[in-house]
Amino acid sequence: MDKIKDMSPELNIAKKAALKAANSIEQLMFKNELLSVNKKLNNGFVDQAIQVSMNDIFFTLKRAYPEDEIQTDETTLTDFTNSERVWLINPLSGITNFLYDIPHCAISIILIENHKTKEALIYNPVTDDEYMATKGKGAFLNQRRLRLSNHNEPSESLIGTNYSENKNKNALQSKALRTISNQVADVRVLGCPALDLAMVSAGKLNAYWQNEMKPSEMLGGILLTEESGGQCMDFSAKRAFNQSAQVVAGNLKVSAWLTSQLKSLYQN
């Protein structure tokens, strides 16, 4: 497989920031490794992990690019300013997995230039898996180029999804999950939206869908999917992510089939 060549300066800095944040998270995990989940909740373990990761990423990016704007995982699609360059960071996606020592979480760092995603880094601080993409230059996992899975039959496909943080909308998601799972090989709810969407680009999932996804968890995976040969759209089959926080990602055939299923479910 091809290896990544001439990594952009911005992606290099993003990697440096993610590694620094991961080191801080690892130290915090070591200090708390013998604590129960309840004790971790009581001592603010997750909040501390998010804060140290956020600080490390913020100061690394600001040191390298002091004029650039930096926004966090609470940013919505309507919050983007007219700044030419915006870094969008999610210091820790998959926090429940992280709390329960499930090694499926991620740091997400995205660079947006003129309202278009230019660079994306999705990094698992536990497994050291590193997804990277640059617009027009391909997608990579651990330095090796990614090409999308060629599974074309929904019945043979492994599909990923996650529930919305808005629990009032999860009844419809449960209905969608039941409907889709009856027609595909299986559906996985893995609990880390940023990483789960990125996994499509590596063929670890054949497609992914989610309703109400945060931009900091969505935009990196979209770039990775598109740079590995796939397509992304919302439930109405439009690429309208400035207006919608819905996403369907996969190769052309499976994503088109999945979109048609979701469009019917969410319109009824």
DRENLOTOR-822154 format. One record per residue: x, y, z of N, C-alpha, C in turn. Coordinates in steps of 0.1 Angstrom, whole numbers, padded with zeros to 4 digits, always signed. Example, Ala and Ser with C-alpha at 12.3 -4.5 7.8 and 13.67 -1.06 7.14 Angstrom:
! DRENLOTOR-822154
+0132-0057+0078+0123-0045+0078+0132-0033+0078 +0128-0022+0071+0137-0011+0071+0129+0000+0079 
! end
This chain:
! DRENLOTOR-822154
+0008-0012+0000+0000+0000+0000+0009+0013+0000 +0003+0023-0006+0010+0036-0006+0012+0041+0008 +0023+0048+0010+0025+0055+0023+0024+0070+0021 +0020+0077+0032+0018+0091+0031+0031+0098+0028 +0031+0108+0019+0043+0115+0015+0040+0130+0017 +0050+0137+0021+0050+0152+0022+0038+0156+0030 +0037+0151+0042+0026+0156+0051+0026+0171+0053 +0015+0177+0052+0014+0192+0052+0019+0197+0066 +0024+0209+0066+0028+0215+0079+0017+0215+0089 +0004+0218+0084-0007+0219+0093-0010+0205+0099 -0009+0194+0091-0012+0181+0096-0001+0177+0106 +0011+0181+0103+0022+0178+0112+0020+0184+0126 +0015+0197+0126+0012+0203+0139+0000+0197+0146 -0010+0193+0138-0021+0186+0144-0017+0173+0150 -0008+0166+0144-0003+0153+0149+0005+0156+0162 +0013+0166+0162+0021+0170+0174+0011+0173+0186 +0001+0180+0183-0009+0184+0193-0016+0172+0198 -0020+0163+0190-0027+0151+0194-0019+0142+0203 -0006+0141+0199+0003+0132+0207+0006+0138+0220 +0007+0151+0221+0009+0158+0234-0004+0156+0243 -0016+0157+0237-0028+0155+0244-0029+0141+0249 -0026+0132+0240-0026+0117+0243-0017+0114+0255 -0006+0120+0255+0004+0118+0266-0002+0122+0280 -0008+0134+0279-0015+0139+0292-0026+0130+0296 -0034+0125+0286-0045+0116+0290-0040+0103+0296 -0029+0098+0290-0023+0086+0295-0018+0087+0309 -0012+0098+0312-0008+0101+0326-0019+0101+0336 -0030+0107+0331-0042+0108+0340-0048+0094+0342 -0048+0086+0331-0054+0072+0332-0045+0064+0342 -0032+0066+0341-0023+0058+0350-0026+0062+0365 -0029+0074+0368-0031+0079+0381-0044+0073+0387 -0054+0071+0377-0067+0067+0382-0071+0052+0378 -0061+0044+0374-0064+0031+0369-0070+0022+0379 -0068+0024+0392-0074+0015+0402-0087+0019+0407 -0092+0031+0402-0105+0036+0407-0117+0029+0400 -0128+0028+0407-0140+0023+0401-0146+0034+0392 -0156+0030+0384-0162+0040+0376-0169+0051+0384 -0176+0047+0395-0182+0057+0404-0172+0067+0409 -0161+0062+0414-0151+0071+0419-0145+0080+0409 -0144+0075+0396-0139+0084+0385-0149+0095+0383 -0162+0091+0383-0172+0101+0381-0172+0112+0392 -0170+0107+0404-0170+0116+0416-0158+0126+0416 -0147+0121+0411-0135+0130+0411-0133+0138+0398 -0142+0137+0389-0142+0145+0377-0131+0140+0367 -0129+0127+0367-0119+0121+0358-0121+0125+0344 -0133+0123+0339-0136+0126+0325-0134+0141+0322 -0139+0150+0330-0137+0164+0328-0122+0168+0328 -0115+0162+0337-0100+0164+0337-0094+0160+0324 -0097+0148+0319-0092+0143+0307-0095+0153+0295 -0107+0157+0294-0111+0166+0284-0104+0179+0285 -0102+0185+0297-0095+0197+0299-0081+0197+0295 -0074+0186+0300-0059+0186+0297-0057+0184+0282 -0066+0176+0276-0065+0174+0261-0067+0187+0254 -0078+0194+0258-0081+0207+0252-0070+0217+0253 -0064+0218+0265-0053+0227+0267-0041+0224+0258 -0037+0211+0258-0026+0208+0250-0028+0211+0235 -0039+0207+0230-0042+0210+0216-0043+0225+0213 -0050+0232+0222-0051+0247+0219-0038+0254+0219 -0030+0251+0229-0017+0259+0230-0007+0254+0219 -0008+0242+0215+0001+0237+0204-0003+0244+0191 -0016+0244+0188-0021+0251+0176-0018+0266+0176 -0021+0272+0187-0019+0287+0189-0004+0291+0187 +0005+0282+0192+0019+0285+0191+0024+0285+0177 +0018+0276+0169+0022+0274+0155+0014+0284+0146 +0002+0287+0149-0007+0295+0141-0015+0305+0149 -0008+0315+0154-0014+0324+0164-0026+0332+0158 -0027+0334+0145-0037+0341+0139-0050+0333+0136 -0049+0320+0136-0060+0311+0133-0070+0311+0144 -0083+0309+0141-0093+0308+0150-0094+0293+0155 -0098+0290+0167-0099+0277+0172-0113+0276+0179 -0121+0265+0174-0134+0263+0180-0134+0249+0185 -0144+0246+0194-0144+0234+0202-0155+0225+0197 -0157+0213+0204-0167+0203+0200-0181+0208+0202 -0183+0219+0209-0196+0224+0212-0201+0233+0200 -0192+0235+0191-0196+0243+0179-0207+0236+0171 -0216+0244+0166-0226+0238+0157-0223+0243+0142 -0231+0237+0133-0228+0241+0119-0232+0255+0116 -0240+0262+0124-0243+0275+0121-0234+0285+0129 -0225+0280+0136-0216+0288+0145-0204+0293+0138 -0201+0288+0126-0188+0291+0119-0188+0306+0115 -0176+0312+0118-0175+0327+0115-0170+0328+0100 -0167+0340+0097-0161+0343+0083-0146+0342+0083 -0140+0337+0094-0126+0335+0094-0121+0326+0082 -0110+0329+0076-0105+0321+0065-0100+0307+0070 -0094+0307+0082-0089+0294+0087-0095+0292+0102 -0101+0281+0103-0107+0277+0116-0102+0263+0120 -0096+0261+0131-0094+0248+0137-0105+0243+0145 -0111+0231+0142-0122+0226+0150-0117+0214+0157 -0118+0214+0171-0112+0203+0179-0122+0197+0188 -0121+0184+0189-0129+0176+0199-0118+0169+0207 -0116+0173+0219-0105+0168+0228-0107+0153+0231 -0120+0148+0231-0122+0134+0235-0136+0130+0230 -0137+0123+0220-0149+0116+0215-0150+0102+0220 -0162+0098+0225-0163+0085+0230-0160+0084+0245 -0165+0094+0253-0161+0096+0267-0167+0085+0276 -0178+0079+0272-0183+0067+0280-0174+0055+0279 -0170+0053+0266-0160+0042+0264-0147+0045+0272 -0143+0057+0272-0130+0061+0279-0132+0059+0294 -0144+0063+0300-0147+0061+0314-0146+0046+0318 -0151+0038+0309-0152+0023+0313-0140+0015+0308 -0130+0022+0304-0117+0016+0299-0119+0007+0287 -0128+0011+0278-0130+0005+0265-0121+0013+0256 -0112+0006+0249-0102+0013+0241-0107+0018+0228 -0118+0026+0228-0124+0030+0215-0128+0045+0218 -0119+0054+0217-0121+0068+0218-0112+0076+0209 -0114+0089+0208-0105+0096+0198-0104+0111+0201 -0093+0116+0197-0090+0130+0196-0092+0134+0181 -0100+0145+0179-0103+0149+0165-0098+0164+0164 -0090+0166+0153-0085+0179+0150-0087+0182+0135 -0094+0192+0132-0098+0195+0118-0095+0209+0114 -0090+0211+0102-0087+0225+0098-0097+0228+0086 -0104+0239+0088-0113+0244+0078-0108+0257+0072 -0107+0257+0059-0102+0269+0052-0113+0274+0042 -0118+0286+0044-0128+0292+0036-0140+0282+0035 -0144+0278+0047-0156+0269+0049-0155+0256+0043 -0143+0251+0039-0141+0238+0034-0131+0230+0042 -0134+0217+0045-0125+0210+0053-0112+0206+0045 -0101+0211+0050-0088+0209+0043-0080+0198+0049 -0079+0197+0062-0071+0187+0069-0079+0180+0080 -0077+0167+0082-0083+0160+0093-0074+0150+0100 -0074+0150+0113-0067+0140+0121-0076+0134+0131 -0078+0121+0131-0086+0114+0141-0076+0104+0147 -0074+0106+0160-0063+0098+0167-0069+0091+0179 -0067+0078+0180-0071+0070+0192-0059+0070+0202 -0060+0077+0213-0049+0078+0223-0046+0065+0230 -0055+0055+0229-0053+0042+0236-0045+0032+0227 -0050+0031+0214-0045+0021+0205-0034+0027+0196 -0033+0040+0196-0023+0048+0187-0026+0047+0173 -0039+0044+0169-0043+0044+0155-0045+0059+0151 -0040+0062+0139-0039+0076+0135-0045+0077+0121 -0057+0083+0120-0063+0085+0107-0060+0099+0102 -0056+0101+0090-0052+0114+0085-0058+0116+0071 -0062+0128+0067-0066+0131+0054-0063+0146+0051 -0059+0148+0038-0057+0162+0033-0065+0163+0020 -0073+0173+0019-0082+0175+0007-0074+0173-0006 -0078+0164-0014-0071+0162-0027-0059+0153-0027 -0055+0149-0015-0042+0141-0014-0044+0127-0007 -0056+0123-0005-0059+0110+0000-0061+0109+0015 -0065+0097+0019-0067+0094+0034-0057+0083+0038 -0053+0083+0050-0043+0074+0055-0046+0069+0069 -0043+0056+0072-0043+0051+0085-0030+0046+0089 -0024+0051+0099-0010+0048+0103+0000+0048+0092 -0001+0059+0084+0008+0062+0073+0005+0055+0060 -0005+0046+0060-0008+0038+0048-0021+0043+0042 -0021+0044+0028-0032+0049+0021-0044+0041+0022 -0056+0047+0024-0068+0040+0025-0076+0040+0012 -0083+0029+0009-0092+0028-0002-0105+0021+0003 -0116+0027+0000-0129+0022+0005-0132+0008+0002 -0139+0001+0011-0143-0012+0009-0152-0013-0004 -0150-0025-0011-0158-0026-0023-0171-0035-0021 -0175-0037-0008-0187-0044-0006-0199-0036-0012 -0206-0042-0021-0217-0035-0028-0231-0039-0024 -0231-0050-0017-0244-0056-0013-0248-0052+0001 -0259-0045+0003-0263-0042+0017-0263-0054+0026 -0268-0066+0021-0270-0078+0029-0256-0083+0034 -0245-0079+0028-0232-0084+0032-0224-0073+0039 -0231-0062+0042-0224-0050+0048-0225-0049+0063 -0214-0045+0069-0214-0042+0083-0216-0026+0085 -0226-0022+0091-0230-0008+0092-0228-0003+0106 -0223+0009+0107-0221+0016+0120-0231+0027+0123 -0235+0030+0135-0243+0041+0139-0241+0044+0153 -0246+0055+0158-0246+0059+0172-0259+0066+0176 -0262+0066+0188-0274+0073+0193-0271+0088+0194 -0281+0096+0193-0280+0111+0195-0279+0114+0210 -0272+0125+0213-0271+0129+0227-0285+0134+0232 -0293+0138+0223-0307+0142+0226-0315+0129+0227 -0317+0124+0239-0324+0112+0242-0339+0112+0237 -0344+0124+0236-0358+0125+0231-0360+0120+0217 -0349+0120+0209-0350+0116+0195-0345+0101+0193 -0342+0094+0204-0336+0081+0202-0347+0070+0199 -0359+0073+0201-0370+0063+0198-0370+0060+0182 -0368+0071+0175-0368+0070+0160-0355+0063+0156 -0344+0066+0163-0331+0060+0160-0332+0045+0162 -0339+0041+0173-0340+0027+0176-0349+0020+0165 -0359+0026+0160-0367+0021+0149-0358+0019+0137 -0350+0030+0134-0341+0029+0122-0331+0017+0123 -0326+0016+0135-0316+0005+0138-0323-0009+0135 -0335-0011+0140-0341-0023+0138-0344-0026+0123 -0348-0016+0116-0352-0017+0102-0339-0020+0094 -0328-0013+0097-0316-0015+0089-0310-0028+0092 -0309-0032+0105-0303-0044+0109-0309-0057+0104 -0322-0056+0100-0329-0067+0094-0325-0070+0080 -0317-0060+0074-0314-0061+0059-0299-0061+0056 -0291-0060+0067-0277-0060+0065-0270-0072+0073 -0257-0073+0071-0250-0084+0078-0251-0081+0093 -0249-0069+0097-0250-0065+0112-0249-0050+0113 -0253-0045+0124-0251-0031+0128-0243-0030+0141 -0234-0021+0141-0226-0019+0153-0228-0005+0159 -0230-0004+0172-0231+0009+0179-0219+0009+0188 -0208+0016+0184-0195+0014+0190-0192+0026+0200 -0199+0037+0199-0198+0047+0210-0188+0058+0208 -0182+0059+0197-0172+0069+0194-0175+0075+0180 -0184+0084+0179-0188+0089+0165-0176+0093+0156 -0167+0101+0161-0156+0105+0153-0148+0094+0147 -0145+0084+0156-0137+0073+0152-0145+0063+0143 -0158+0061+0147-0166+0052+0139-0168+0056+0125 -0170+0069+0123-0171+0074+0109-0158+0073+0102 -0147+0075+0108-0134+0074+0102-0132+0059+0098 -0137+0050+0105-0135+0035+0102-0141+0031+0088 -0150+0039+0083-0156+0036+0070-0145+0037+0059 -0136+0047+0061-0125+0049+0051-0116+0038+0051 -0114+0030+0062-0105+0019+0062-0112+0006+0059 -0125+0006+0056-0132-0006+0054-0136-0015+0066 -0133-0009+0078-0137-0016+0090-0152-0016+0092 -0159-0006+0087-0173-0005+0086-0176-0002+0071 -0186-0008+0065-0189-0006+0051-0198+0007+0049 -0204+0011+0059-0212+0024+0059-0215+0028+0073 -0219+0041+0074-0222+0047+0088-0233+0057+0086 -0242+0057+0096-0252+0068+0096-0253+0073+0110 -0257+0086+0111-0260+0092+0124-0269+0104+0122 -0278+0106+0132-0286+0119+0132-0280+0128+0143 -0280+0141+0140-0275+0151+0150-0261+0148+0154 -0252+0148+0145-0238+0146+0148-0231+0159+0149 -0222+0160+0159-0214+0173+0160-0205+0175+0149 -0203+0187+0144-0193+0190+0134-0179+0185+0137 -0175+0186+0149-0162+0181+0153-0160+0166+0153 -0171+0159+0153-0171+0145+0151-0174+0140+0137 -0180+0149+0129-0185+0145+0116-0175+0149+0104 -0170+0161+0105-0163+0167+0093-0150+0160+0090 -0143+0155+0100-0131+0147+0098-0133+0134+0091 -0143+0127+0095-0147+0114+0089-0152+0116+0075 -0159+0127+0073-0164+0130+0059-0152+0131+0049 -0142+0139+0053-0131+0141+0045-0123+0128+0043 -0122+0120+0053-0115+0107+0052-0123+0098+0042 -0136+0097+0044-0144+0089+0035-0143+0093+0020 -0144+0106+0018-0144+0111+0004-0130+0109-0002 -0120+0111+0006-0106+0110+0001-0102+0095-0001 -0110+0086+0005-0107+0071+0002-0116+0066-0009 -0124+0074-0015-0132+0070-0026-0147+0068-0024 -0152+0073-0012-0166+0071-0009-0174+0084-0010 -0186+0084-0006-0194+0096-0006-0202+0098+0007 -0205+0110+0010-0212+0113+0022-0224+0123+0019 -0235+0121+0026-0247+0129+0023-0255+0129+0036 -0266+0138+0035-0275+0138+0046-0287+0128+0043 -0297+0127+0051-0308+0118+0049-0316+0121+0037 -0315+0133+0032-0323+0137+0020-0315+0135+0007 -0303+0128+0008-0294+0126-0003-0288+0138-0008 -0286+0148+0000-0279+0160-0004-0266+0162+0004 -0256+0168-0002-0244+0171+0006-0245+0185+0011 -0253+0186+0022-0257+0199+0027-0253+0200+0042 -0241+0198+0045-0237+0198+0059-0236+0211+0066 -0238+0222+0058-0239+0235+0064-0253+0237+0070 -0262+0228+0067-0276+0230+0072-0280+0218+0080 -0273+0206+0078-0278+0194+0085-0266+0188+0093 -0270+0182+0104-0260+0174+0112-0263+0159+0110 -0270+0155+0100-0271+0141+0096-0260+0137+0087 -0256+0125+0088-0246+0120+0078-0249+0105+0075 -0247+0102+0062-0246+0088+0057-0233+0087+0049 -0224+0077+0053-0211+0076+0046-0209+0062+0042 -0203+0060+0030-0200+0047+0025-0196+0047+0010 -0195+0035+0004-0193+0036-0010-0206+0040-0017 -0205+0041-0030-0217+0047-0038-0229+0039-0036 -0228+0026-0038-0240+0018-0038-0246+0016-0024 -0238+0013-0014-0243+0010-0001-0249+0023+0006 -0241+0034+0004-0246+0047+0010-0259+0051+0003 -0260+0049-0010-0273+0053-0017-0284+0045-0011 -0282+0032-0010-0293+0023-0004-0296+0027+0010 -0286+0030+0018-0289+0034+0032-0296+0047+0033 -0292+0056+0025-0299+0069+0024-0314+0068+0021 -0317+0059+0011-0331+0057+0007-0339+0051+0019 -0333+0042+0027-0340+0037+0038-0342+0047+0049 -0332+0055+0052-0333+0065+0062-0343+0077+0058 -0342+0081+0046-0351+0091+0041-0366+0087+0043 -0369+0075+0040-0382+0070+0042-0386+0069+0057 -0377+0065+0065-0379+0063+0080-0381+0077+0086 -0373+0087+0083-0373+0100+0090-0384+0109+0084 -0390+0106+0073-0400+0114+0067-0414+0109+0072 -0415+0097+0077-0428+0091+0081-0431+0095+0096 
! end
